[in-house]
Amino acid sequence: MSCTALLVGDGKPRAIAPDKAADYQGPGFVWLHVEGTDEDELALLRGRDIPEIAANALVATETRPRCDRIEEGVIVNLRGPAAGEVESSDRLVSIRMWVRRAKVDSVSRHRIGAIEAVTARMRGGRIVDPGDLVAAFAREISKQLDPEVAALGDALDDAESELEEGNIYRLRSSIARIRSEAIAYRRFVAPDRDALETLAAQDVDWLAEDDRLHIREAADRFARMAEELEAVRERAALLHEQITDLRAEQIDQRSLYISVVAFIFLPLTFITGLLGMNVEGIPYADTHWAFWGVVAFCAAVGAAVLAWFSYRHWLRR
């Protein structure tokens, strides 16, 4: 569990103590960020200048992207790639923000990948108000997520190019994984877009016009990613159907071969069974060439049946 606070606009950008950040009333802008899952420290947020609804949204166990206004403040929840591996079924981790004039409180139960870049921008003095901070998170999350979504499309392109009968069993699991990841990503990418579009439409004085433009740009990128994920999911479903058809064709072809072999041996089995009966009167039973004559006759019958199958084009794939 960690709790950090950064102050800009009141001298050089610097870190300050979290308890001082809660009571700061100066001309600058404070960002207080809590990271981790310690319930005792998360509970401290409820005792600060945060409405109960916003505090509940910040410390909730499960969240989805959202944007809700409470008076002059806005609750913003976004989902983005994690900084490293997380023990969770969700592909994306959340950052929850309570944003108002001159101050932002944020919580992430797992470290989000955009935190480093946003912190560096704030320490460099390029984030000077709450609107800049929210826009920076929106841009960084969409920038980091875009290559991951594009990689799913590229992997599906590779699977399509490798789709051959000899590869269908190996590709089946790969395509299923791609489709599962696309579904998991889209679960949060589309709500991210909706949350940012709602935020850009809010009439609050701490959100400048250039911040709105950056937020709309990020929302547009999320919209494009949502469309691409939907396309990946549909293409993966079509590929799965194609693989199923190829498997059915393989089974049909093998069944045909088995049927041809069985059909060839059916008259031969009848002939050998008839001549193999242990009764008197079998023709040529005492003739020295009888065995080879029967073998030749069986071979001729088999060749005739095979030629008939070929003439009827039943052996073509």
ChimeraX attribute file (.defattr): number of C-alpha atoms within 10 A of each C-alpha:
attribute: neighborCount
match mode: 1-to-1
recipient: residues
	/A:1	12
	/A:2	10
	/A:3	15
	/A:4	14
	/A:5	20
	/A:6	19
	/A:7	26
	/A:8	23
	/A:9	17
	/A:10	12
	/A:11	9
	/A:12	11
	/A:13	20
	/A:14	16
	/A:15	16
	/A:16	16
	/A:17	13
	/A:18	18
	/A:19	11
	/A:20	11
	/A:21	20
	/A:22	18
	/A:23	10
	/A:24	16
	/A:25	12
	/A:26	11
	/A:27	11
	/A:28	16
	/A:29	22
	/A:30	31
	/A:31	26
	/A:32	22
	/A:33	20
	/A:34	24
	/A:35	19
	/A:36	15
	/A:37	16
	/A:38	12
	/A:39	10
	/A:40	8
	/A:41	16
	/A:42	21
	/A:43	14
	/A:44	11
	/A:45	22
	/A:46	17
	/A:47	10
	/A:48	13
	/A:49	11
	/A:50	17
	/A:51	15
	/A:52	13
	/A:53	11
	/A:54	24
	/A:55	23
	/A:56	15
	/A:57	20
	/A:58	28
	/A:59	23
	/A:60	13
	/A:61	9
	/A:62	7
	/A:63	16
	/A:64	17
	/A:65	22
	/A:66	20
	/A:67	23
	/A:68	16
	/A:69	18
	/A:70	13
	/A:71	8
	/A:72	13
	/A:73	19
	/A:74	19
	/A:75	24
	/A:76	25
	/A:77	25
	/A:78	26
	/A:79	28
	/A:80	27
	/A:81	20
	/A:82	19
	/A:83	14
	/A:84	9
	/A:85	10
	/A:86	13
	/A:87	7
	/A:88	9
	/A:89	7
	/A:90	14
	/A:91	20
	/A:92	21
	/A:93	22
	/A:94	23
	/A:95	26
	/A:96	28
	/A:97	25
	/A:98	25
	/A:99	25
	/A:100	22
	/A:101	16
	/A:102	21
	/A:103	22
	/A:104	23
	/A:105	24
	/A:106	22
	/A:107	25
	/A:108	21
	/A:109	20
	/A:110	21
	/A:111	21
	/A:112	20
	/A:113	20
	/A:114	23
	/A:115	19
	/A:116	12
	/A:117	14
	/A:118	23
	/A:119	17
	/A:120	12
	/A:121	16
	/A:122	21
	/A:123	18
	/A:124	14
	/A:125	15
	/A:126	15
	/A:127	22
	/A:128	20
	/A:129	24
	/A:130	23
	/A:131	26
	/A:132	23
	/A:133	21
	/A:134	24
	/A:135	26
	/A:136	25
	/A:137	22
	/A:138	27
	/A:139	22
	/A:140	19
	/A:141	25
	/A:142	25
	/A:143	16
	/A:144	15
	/A:145	22
	/A:146	15
	/A:147	12
	/A:148	15
	/A:149	19
	/A:150	15
	/A:151	12
	/A:152	21
	/A:153	21
	/A:154	13
	/A:155	15
	/A:156	22
	/A:157	15
	/A:158	12
	/A:159	21
	/A:160	15
	/A:161	9
	/A:162	13
	/A:163	18
	/A:164	13
	/A:165	12
	/A:166	10
	/A:167	12
	/A:168	20
	/A:169	12
	/A:170	11
	/A:171	21
	/A:172	17
	/A:173	12
	/A:174	16
	/A:175	25
	/A:176	16
	/A:177	14
	/A:178	20
	/A:179	23
	/A:180	13
	/A:181	19
	/A:182	25
	/A:183	18
	/A:184	16
	/A:185	24
	/A:186	21
	/A:187	19
	/A:188	22
	/A:189	28
	/A:190	19
	/A:191	22
	/A:192	29
	/A:193	27
	/A:194	17
	/A:195	22
	/A:196	29
	/A:197	19
	/A:198	18
	/A:199	25
	/A:200	22
	/A:201	12
	/A:202	16
	/A:203	11
	/A:204	17
	/A:205	11
	/A:206	18
	/A:207	21
	/A:208	15
	/A:209	12
	/A:210	12
	/A:211	20
	/A:212	21
	/A:213	13
	/A:214	20
	/A:215	28
	/A:216	22
	/A:217	18
	/A:218	25
	/A:219	27
	/A:220	17
	/A:221	20
	/A:222	28
	/A:223	18
	/A:224	16
	/A:225	24
	/A:226	24
	/A:227	15
	/A:228	18
	/A:229	26
	/A:230	17
	/A:231	14
	/A:232	26
	/A:233	24
	/A:234	14
	/A:235	18
	/A:236	26
	/A:237	15
	/A:238	12
	/A:239	20
	/A:240	19
	/A:241	12
	/A:242	14
	/A:243	21
	/A:244	14
	/A:245	12
	/A:246	17
	/A:247	15
	/A:248	12
	/A:249	14
	/A:250	14
	/A:251	12
	/A:252	13
	/A:253	15
	/A:254	12
	/A:255	12
	/A:256	15
	/A:257	14
	/A:258	12
	/A:259	12
	/A:260	17
	/A:261	14
	/A:262	13
	/A:263	15
	/A:264	20
	/A:265	16
	/A:266	12
	/A:267	15
	/A:268	19
	/A:269	13
	/A:270	11
	/A:271	14
	/A:272	13
	/A:273	10
	/A:274	11
	/A:275	14
	/A:276	10
	/A:277	10
	/A:278	8
	/A:279	7
	/A:280	7
	/A:281	8
	/A:282	12
	/A:283	9
	/A:284	11
	/A:285	12
	/A:286	9
	/A:287	8
	/A:288	9
	/A:289	10
	/A:290	13
	/A:291	13
	/A:292	10
	/A:293	12
	/A:294	15
	/A:295	13
	/A:296	12
	/A:297	14
	/A:298	19
	/A:299	14
	/A:300	12
	/A:301	16
	/A:302	19
	/A:303	13
	/A:304	13
	/A:305	18
	/A:306	18
	/A:307	12
	/A:308	12
	/A:309	16
	/A:310	12
	/A:311	10
	/A:312	10
	/A:313	10
	/A:314	13
	/A:315	13
	/A:316	8
	/A:317	9
